[in-house]
Amino acid sequence: MRLLRPALAVFGFLVIVLVPLQQALGQEEIQPTNVIKSPKDESFVLPYQAANRDIRNPVVYKYDQSKGQNWIFTVDDKLSYVPRNDSKVVITIKEPAPSEKYIQIFMYGGDEQKFVVAVNAPQTGYQIIESGNWVYEELVTLTHSDNSGLTVTDGKRIVVDRLDIQGFNPASIEVYGMDEAGALANAYGGTLGIGILYGSPSDTPIYYVPAAVMIGVGALMGVLLWKKKRSSSS
């Protein structure tokens, strides 16, 4: 009995201290890396832990200033997904508050690699506008201009073509993967790269490129992002 009581006391201490500590570490602050800002583009990289945050505790990246109506947004998904068809990462692009408008991208792991694009707007509410598959190691791109609407590629093909969403002015990004706290992990390694090229079409002729070649534009953005990463790390 004399040995049992100290053992129980130690066990109780571990339960009281270590379990809350483990929970706290699971929601530790995640800092973006390779943050690069210029007058025409901005990019950053998140570690895989961002996909293991829950919907109430997403990783939030706020732009210093909203980006206007003309932009090309790229997602470089290099996450190592847990091998389940429901493992995923969710990327939400939001307008400045108090706007409730946002664009959401779901990228799933597993064999199916599902790809979902949704838009929430006051006029229409929340709508899924595309559901298909994405191509691993290929850039996903979203392009918007004030006269051509929203175009989305899944890495290989155009899945949303010049959809009128009544304008969109990106101000922040939210990333998560779990639908609720305590759910199964979505990723165990890798990174998620996010970039945006923005500005007036008159200053950025790339916006006049037909939608059919936007996938090539996305690949160019990927090369530029890769070069910037190398130059910033050297």
Stockholm file with secondary structure:
# STOCKHOLM 1.0

chainA/1-234         MRLLRPALAVFGFLVIVLVPLQQALGQEEIQPTNVIKSPKDESFVLPYQAANRDIRNPVVYKYDQSKGQNWIFTVDDKLSYVPRNDSKVVITIKEPAPSEKYIQIFMYGGDEQKFVVAVNAPQTGYQIIESGNWVYEELVTLTHSDNSGLTVTDGKRIVVDRLDIQGFNPASIEVYGMDEAGALANAYGGTLGIGILYGSPSDTPIYYVPAAVMIGVGALMGVLLWKKKRSSSS
#=GR chainA/1-234 SS CTTHHHHHHHHHHHHHHHHHHHHHHHTCCCCCEEEEECSSEEEEEEEGGGGGSBTTSCEEEECSSCCCSCEEEEEEEEEEECSSTTCEEEEEEECSTTCCCEEEEEEECTTTCEEEEEEEETTTEEEEEEEEECCTTSCEEEEEETTTEEEEECSSSEEEEEECCSCCCCCEEEEECBSSTTCCCCEEEEEEEEEEEECCTTTCGGGGSCGGGHHHHHHHHHHHHHHHHHHHHC
#=GC SS_cons         CTTHHHHHHHHHHHHHHHHHHHHHHHTCCCCCEEEEECSSEEEEEEEGGGGGSBTTSCEEEECSSCCCSCEEEEEEEEEEECSSTTCEEEEEEECSTTCCCEEEEEEECTTTCEEEEEEEETTTEEEEEEEEECCTTSCEEEEEETTTEEEEECSSSEEEEEECCSCCCCCEEEEECBSSTTCCCCEEEEEEEEEEEECCTTTCGGGGSCGGGHHHHHHHHHHHHHHHHHHHHC
//
